[in-house]
Amino acid sequence: MQKVCWPYFDPDFDNLGERIYGPPCRVYIDNDSIQDCTVVKVNSENKQGLLLEVVQILTDMNLIITKSYISSDGGWFMDVFHVKDEHGSKLTDKTVINHIKHAIGTSRRESDSVKANEANENAKLNPLEPPLIDHGEHTAIEMTGTDRPGLFSEIFAAFADLHCNVLEAHAWSHNARLACIAYVSDDSTHAPIDDPSRLASIEDHLSTVIRATADPAANSTHVGHKENETDKFLAGQGKGCMNSNVERRLHQLMLSVRDFDEPFCGSTSLSLFSSKLEYCERKTTSVSIGNCEDRGYSIVTVKSKDRRRLMFDTICTLIDMQYVIFHAALRSDGADAFQEYFIRHIDGRALNTEGEKERVIKCLEAAIERRVCEGVKLELCAENRVGLLSDISRVLRENGLTVVRADVETQGQKSLNAFYVRDISGNKIDMEFVESVKKEMRPIHLEVKNEDRVAAHEQPALAAAPPPQPQAHRFSLGEILRSQIGRLSHR
């Protein structure tokens, strides 16, 4: 028998570089240098998508990034983030600090080998997405199309008619376009829906609902599903928290329906904007693009109102548009934010044509503005049941309110709903009217927050408020909501 000899490879050779030069990723947390914030420093071997990965981790922890310096030109990646917690304070909780170190440092190295194995099994897996939480088996439905008053109500009513239990849903509306991700199960078996014929029926029904617009020529509609959705765009746990993977997908869906274009001129857009002048006045974001001839970079400068997750929205959009960020800086004075990015296209070229620059400018403006909700936020907690969302959204629509954003999740037997609503004609909502609804709905738990211009933080009150709604109107909404939602607790 012929003897076969194989060369010997020392198993310690793979980590020889780490033993000589140190670990490939170092995370430093500094609470002493600056009085009012915590400094997070990340030094690592550079790889495509690492910046987004780090920003996603900080974003998912609800940290506020007030200043940042980024450099990744060459084989090394150096980031400095000035962060605060959600209350605007320094990070003092050791658990939070240790989680940041572990999530960015050790777990990243461990996840690299996991992602490599998964990539061999599934070439379509996105290596930029961090490990996600399993929320149980369900089917994810993605929808895009032209928005109109009452569309959210019609979508939720369609789910109820199709015997689908909505476990979680997130929807954005911007520039008369809609993007929605809903996680559903069968209302009787509570199992994911995997019957091809039933899935086709659901998609056909929802497509019909979304296409029912007064301007079919302007409608770009898509409805799709993901079976047994357990490891993709799952939302985070906790009140007001949404995993950045869901948000990134919503950004991608809104981009696919070209929400960076101005609203359509038909009746659909008139329900969301009283005039084109109002649309122009709403824009508070300024984006400009120049070139750095010496280094071959394009310099993207963004000036906008400061808000949470601003940096994530900008970086997410640039990366999804196939641009690589080499250097960046962000600073905020509390009200306004300034961002600067040195980028190239993924093929190594700068932005050379005016058409490409114009498209990047429009997409960045849309990415920043689409998260800003001008309206009143209604947070409602109730016992969950099939058709609950349909009833709530229908009552809002019947009383002259349109939903411009929705975040819905289920925790046990409770349904936590956050609806951002505006007057159906585009006017401001009388807060006295909304507060009366809150009083009339007791003991149903309802929180009312005026989030008008949430990105601009606190703005001066308007000199003149719109005339209050008639008392009968206020009583009608409160009584109907209370009766509709009250019934479910006795079912």
Residue pairs with C-beta under 8 A, 6 or more apart in sequence:
12 19
17 24
18 24
23 105
23 109
24 44
24 45
24 109
25 42
25 43
25 44
25 45
25 104
25 105
25 108
25 109
26 41
26 42
26 43
26 44
26 105
27 40
27 41
27 42
27 100
27 101
27 104
27 105
28 39
28 40
28 41
28 42
28 43
29 38
29 39
29 40
29 41
29 91
29 97
29 100
29 101
30 38
30 39
30 40
30 41
31 38
31 39
31 90
31 91
31 92
33 39
34 82
36 84
36 90
37 66
37 67
37 82
37 83
37 84
37 90
38 82
38 83
38 84
38 90
38 91
38 97
39 80
39 81
39 82
39 83
40 58
40 79
40 80
40 81
40 82
40 83
40 100
41 78
41 79
41 80
41 81
42 54
42 77
42 78
42 79
42 80
42 81
42 104
43 76
43 77
43 78
43 79
44 50
44 76
44 77
44 108
45 75
45 76
45 77
46 72
46 74
46 75
46 76
46 77
47 77
48 324
49 127
49 128
49 319
50 72
50 77
51 70
51 72
51 77
51 79
51 315
51 325
51 328
52 128
52 315
52 316
52 319
53 108
53 128
53 130
54 79
54 81
54 104
55 65
55 311
55 312
55 315
56 128
56 130
56 244
56 245
56 312
57 100
57 103
57 104
57 130
58 65
58 81
58 83
58 100
59 244
59 309
59 311
59 312
60 130
60 236
60 241
60 243
60 244
61 96
61 99
61 100
62 85
62 86
62 241
62 308
63 83
63 84
63 85
63 86
63 91
64 83
64 84
64 85
64 86
64 88
64 308
65 81
65 82
65 83
65 310
65 311
65 330
66 82
66 83
66 84
66 331
66 332
67 81
67 82
67 330
67 331
67 332
68 79
68 80
68 81
68 82
68 311
68 328
68 329
68 330
68 331
69 79
69 80
69 328
69 329
70 78
70 79
70 80
70 325
70 327
70 328
70 329
71 77
71 78
71 79
71 326
71 327
72 78
72 325
72 326
72 327
73 326
73 327
83 91
84 90
84 91
85 91
85 96
91 97
91 100
103 130
107 131
111 130
111 131
114 131
115 125
115 127
118 125
119 125
119 127
128 319
129 245
130 245
132 231
132 232
132 234
132 243
132 245
133 234
133 236
133 237
133 243
134 230
134 231
134 234
135 167
135 168
135 183
135 230
135 234
135 235
136 167
136 230
137 185
137 191
137 192
137 228
137 229
137 230
138 167
138 168
138 183
138 184
138 185
138 192
138 228
138 229
138 230
139 183
139 184
139 185
139 192
139 193
139 194
139 199
139 225
139 226
139 227
139 228
139 229
140 181
140 182
140 183
140 184
140 225
140 226
140 229
140 232
140 233
141 180
141 181
141 182
141 183
141 184
141 202
141 203
141 206
141 223
141 224
141 225
142 179
142 180
142 181
142 222
142 223
142 224
142 225
142 226
142 249
142 253
143 155
143 178
143 179
143 180
143 181
143 182
143 206
143 210
143 221
143 222
143 223
144 177
144 178
144 179
144 180
144 220
144 221
144 222
144 253
144 254
144 256
144 257
145 151
145 177
145 178
145 210
145 211
145 213
145 219
145 220
145 221
145 222
145 257
146 176
146 177
146 178
146 210
146 213
146 215
146 218
146 219
146 220
146 221
146 257
146 264
146 268
147 173
147 176
147 177
147 178
147 268
147 272
148 176
148 213
148 214
148 268
148 271
149 271
149 272
149 397
149 402
149 424
150 397
150 402
150 424
151 178
151 209
151 210
152 171
152 180
152 393
152 402
152 403
152 406
153 390
153 393
153 394
153 396
153 397
153 403
154 209
154 212
155 180
155 182
155 206
155 209
155 210
156 166
156 389
156 390
156 393
157 390
157 393
157 394
158 205
158 206
158 209
159 166
159 182
159 184
159 389
159 390
160 386
160 387
160 389
160 390
161 205
162 201
162 202
162 205
163 186
163 187
163 188
163 386
164 184
164 185
164 186
164 187
164 193
164 202
165 184
165 185
165 186
165 187
165 190
165 386
166 182
166 183
166 184
166 389
166 408
167 183
167 184
167 185
167 409
167 410
168 182
168 183
168 235
168 408
168 409
168 410
169 180
169 181
169 182
169 183
169 389
169 406
169 407
169 408
170 180
170 181
170 235
170 242
170 246
170 250
170 406
170 407
170 408
171 178
171 179
171 180
171 181
171 403
171 405
171 406
172 178
172 179
172 180
172 250
172 254
172 370
172 371
172 405
173 272
173 403
173 404
173 405
174 254
174 259
174 366
174 369
174 370
175 259
175 260
175 261
175 262
175 263
175 269
175 279
175 366
175 370
176 263
176 264
176 268
176 269
176 272
177 254
177 257
177 258
177 259
178 210
178 257
179 250
179 253
179 254
179 257
179 259
180 406
181 233
181 246
181 249
181 250
181 253
183 229
183 234
184 193
185 191
185 192
185 193
186 192
186 193
187 386
192 227
192 228
192 229
193 199
193 202
193 225
193 227
194 227
194 228
199 225
199 227
202 225
203 223
203 224
203 225
206 223
207 221
207 223
210 219
210 221
210 223
211 219
211 221
213 219
213 268
214 266
214 267
214 268
215 264
215 266
215 267
215 268
218 264
218 266
218 268
220 256
220 257
220 258
222 256
222 257
226 232
232 245
233 243
233 245
233 246
233 249
234 243
234 245
234 246
235 241
235 242
235 243
235 246
235 409
236 242
236 243
236 246
237 411
239 416
240 407
240 418
242 407
244 312
244 316
247 309
247 312
247 313
247 316
248 316
248 320
251 313
251 316
251 317
251 320
251 367
251 370
252 320
254 366
254 370
255 317
255 320
255 363
255 366
255 367
259 366
259 370
260 359
260 362
260 363
260 365
260 366
261 362
262 276
262 279
263 269
263 272
263 273
263 276
263 279
265 276
270 426
271 402
271 424
271 425
271 426
272 402
272 404
272 422
272 426
273 279
273 282
273 426
274 425
274 426
274 427
278 426
282 369
282 374
283 365
283 369
284 304
284 305
284 369
284 455
284 456
285 302
285 303
285 304
285 305
285 364
285 365
285 368
285 369
286 302
286 303
286 304
287 300
287 301
287 302
287 303
287 360
287 361
287 364
287 365
288 300
288 301
288 361
289 298
289 299
289 300
289 301
289 351
289 357
289 360
289 361
290 298
290 299
290 301
291 297
291 298
291 299
291 350
291 351
292 298
292 299
292 342
292 350
295 342
296 344
296 348
296 349
296 350
297 326
297 327
297 342
297 343
297 344
297 350
298 342
298 343
298 344
298 350
298 351
298 357
299 340
299 341
299 342
300 318
300 339
300 340
300 341
300 342
300 343
300 360
300 364
301 338
301 339
301 340
302 314
302 337
302 338
302 339
302 340
302 341
302 364
302 368
303 336
303 337
303 338
303 339
304 310
304 336
304 337
304 339
304 368
304 455
305 335
305 336
305 337
305 372
305 453
305 455
305 456
305 457
306 332
306 333
306 334
306 335
306 336
306 337
306 455
306 457
307 337
307 371
307 372
307 454
307 455
307 457
309 371
310 330
310 337
310 339
310 368
311 330
311 339
313 367
313 368
313 371
314 339
314 341
314 364
314 367
314 368
315 325
315 328
316 367
317 363
317 364
317 367
318 325
318 341
318 343
318 360
318 364
319 325
321 360
321 363
322 345
322 346
323 343
323 344
323 345
323 346
323 360
324 343
324 344
324 345
324 346
325 341
325 342
325 343
326 342
326 343
326 344
327 341
327 342
328 339
328 340
328 341
328 342
329 339
329 340
330 337
330 338
330 339
330 340
331 337
331 338
332 338
334 457
335 456
335 457
343 351
344 350
345 351
351 357
351 360
371 455
372 453
372 454
372 455
373 404
373 405
373 420
373 451
373 454
374 404
374 422
374 451
374 452
374 453
375 404
375 420
375 421
375 422
375 429
375 451
375 452
376 420
376 421
376 422
376 429
376 431
376 434
376 448
376 449
376 450
376 451
376 452
377 418
377 419
377 420
377 421
377 447
377 448
377 449
377 450
377 451
378 417
378 418
378 419
378 420
378 421
378 434
378 446
378 447
378 448
379 416
379 417
379 418
379 446
379 447
379 448
379 449
380 392
380 416
380 417
380 418
380 419
380 444
380 445
380 446
380 447
380 485
381 414
381 415
381 416
381 417
381 445
382 388
382 414
382 415
382 417
382 444
382 445
382 485
382 488
382 489
383 413
383 414
383 415
383 488
383 489
384 410
384 413
384 414
384 415
384 488
385 488
385 491
388 415
388 485
388 488
389 408
389 415
389 417
391 484
391 485
392 417
392 419
392 481
392 484
392 485
393 403
393 406
393 419
395 477
395 480
395 481
395 484
396 402
396 403
396 419
396 421
397 403
397 424
398 480
399 473
399 476
399 477
399 480
400 423
400 424
400 425
401 421
401 422
401 423
401 424
401 429
402 421
402 422
402 423
402 424
403 419
403 420
403 421
404 420
404 421
404 422
405 419
405 420
406 417
406 418
406 419
406 420
407 417
407 418
408 415
408 416
408 417
408 418
409 415
409 416
410 416
420 451
421 429
422 429
423 429
427 466
428 452
428 462
428 465
428 466
430 465
430 466
430 467
430 468
430 469
431 448
431 450
431 465
432 468
433 468
433 469
433 473
433 474
433 477
434 448
434 450
435 448
436 474
436 475
436 478
437 446
437 448
437 474
437 477
437 478
437 481
438 446
438 447
438 448
439 478
440 474
440 475
440 477
440 478
440 479
440 481
440 482
441 478
441 481
441 482
441 485
444 481
444 482
444 485
444 486
446 481
452 459
453 459
